[in-house]
Amino acid sequence: MSIISIENMKFYAYHGCFEEERHVGTSFLVSIRMQTDTSKAEITDNIDDTVDYSKVYAVIKQEMSVSSHLLEHVGRRIISAIKKEFKDIEKISLKISKLNPPVGRQMDNVSVILEG
């Protein structure tokens, strides 16, 4: 078993409970770890024998473009879409961070980590 990891993908998106967040938008970071069997690709050197992370990125980008109130919601949509598209992925850990959240205090980000 192997882990394929894509870290700190940057998106500008419109997620949040406040109406302003859904209109103005903000920056997000998304990282994903996918557990899968890469033994065939290790021998064949063929991208068709593994998880193509450019296609995973495209799925994440699509889901990030759909506005949600909660990071938990967009995260579960991402996990579901990836598992639907890539049957060989056994387990996913996904982290979504909202940069500079509007919570009345200075902080770098808030994050949600989901598994599926």
C-alpha positions as CSV (number, residue, x, y, z in Angstrom):
1,M,0.0,0.0,0.0
2,S,1.2,3.5,-0.8
3,I,0.2,7.1,0.0
4,I,-0.2,9.6,-2.8
5,S,-0.2,13.1,-1.3
6,I,-1.0,16.5,-2.9
7,E,-0.3,19.3,-0.6
8,N,-1.4,22.9,-0.3
9,M,-3.4,23.3,-3.4
10,K,-4.5,27.0,-3.5
11,F,-8.0,28.0,-4.4
12,Y,-10.0,31.2,-4.3
13,A,-13.6,30.1,-3.4
14,Y,-16.9,31.3,-1.9
15,H,-17.4,29.1,1.2
16,G,-18.7,30.4,4.5
17,C,-21.7,31.0,6.8
18,F,-21.6,34.7,6.3
19,E,-23.2,36.1,3.2
20,E,-20.2,38.3,2.5
21,E,-17.9,35.3,2.4
22,R,-20.1,33.8,-0.3
23,H,-20.0,37.0,-2.4
24,V,-16.5,38.3,-1.9
25,G,-14.7,34.9,-1.4
26,T,-11.4,34.1,0.2
27,S,-8.4,31.9,-0.2
28,F,-8.2,28.2,0.8
29,L,-5.6,25.5,1.0
30,V,-6.5,21.9,0.3
31,S,-4.2,18.9,1.0
32,I,-5.1,15.3,0.4
33,R,-3.6,11.9,1.2
34,M,-4.8,8.9,-0.7
35,Q,-4.1,5.3,0.2
36,T,-3.9,3.0,-2.8
37,D,-2.0,0.1,-4.2
38,T,0.8,1.4,-6.5
39,S,2.6,-1.9,-7.0
40,K,1.7,-2.3,-10.6
41,A,2.8,1.3,-11.5
42,E,6.0,0.7,-9.7
43,I,6.8,-2.0,-12.2
44,T,5.2,-0.7,-15.4
45,D,6.0,3.1,-15.1
46,N,2.6,3.7,-16.6
47,I,0.3,6.5,-15.3
48,D,-2.8,4.3,-16.2
49,D,-1.7,1.9,-13.4
50,T,-1.9,4.5,-10.6
51,V,-3.9,7.5,-9.4
52,D,-3.3,10.4,-11.8
53,Y,-3.0,13.3,-9.4
54,S,-3.7,15.8,-12.2
55,K,-7.2,14.3,-12.5
56,V,-7.6,14.3,-8.7
57,Y,-6.7,18.0,-8.8
58,A,-9.4,18.6,-11.4
59,V,-12.1,16.9,-9.2
60,I,-11.0,19.0,-6.2
61,K,-11.1,22.2,-8.3
62,Q,-14.6,21.5,-9.5
63,E,-15.9,20.8,-6.0
64,M,-14.2,23.9,-4.6
65,S,-16.1,26.0,-7.2
66,V,-19.4,25.0,-5.7
67,S,-20.3,27.3,-2.8
68,S,-20.9,25.8,0.6
69,H,-21.7,27.2,4.0
70,L,-19.4,24.7,5.8
71,L,-15.9,23.4,5.1
72,E,-17.2,20.0,6.4
73,H,-19.7,20.0,3.6
74,V,-17.3,20.8,0.7
75,G,-14.8,18.4,2.2
76,R,-17.3,15.5,2.2
77,R,-18.3,16.4,-1.4
78,I,-14.6,16.2,-2.4
79,I,-14.1,12.8,-0.8
80,S,-17.2,11.4,-2.3
81,A,-16.4,12.7,-5.8
82,I,-12.9,11.3,-5.7
83,K,-13.9,7.9,-4.4
84,K,-16.6,7.8,-7.1
85,E,-14.0,8.6,-9.8
86,F,-11.1,6.6,-8.5
87,K,-12.2,3.1,-7.4
88,D,-8.7,2.0,-6.4
89,I,-8.4,4.6,-3.6
90,E,-8.9,2.8,-0.3
91,K,-8.7,5.7,2.1
92,I,-8.6,9.5,2.0
93,S,-7.5,12.1,4.5
94,L,-8.5,15.6,3.4
95,K,-7.6,18.9,5.0
96,I,-9.2,22.2,4.0
97,S,-7.9,25.4,5.4
98,K,-9.7,28.8,5.1
99,L,-7.1,31.5,5.2
100,N,-7.7,34.7,7.3
101,P,-11.2,33.6,8.4
102,P,-13.6,36.5,9.4
103,V,-13.9,35.5,13.1
104,G,-13.0,38.9,14.7
105,R,-9.5,37.8,15.6
106,Q,-6.2,37.6,13.8
107,M,-5.2,34.1,12.8
108,D,-3.6,32.4,9.9
109,N,-6.4,29.9,9.2
110,V,-9.0,27.5,10.4
111,S,-9.0,23.9,9.1
112,V,-11.2,20.8,8.9
113,I,-9.7,17.4,8.4
114,L,-12.0,14.7,7.1
115,E,-11.4,11.0,6.4
116,G,-13.2,8.6,4.2
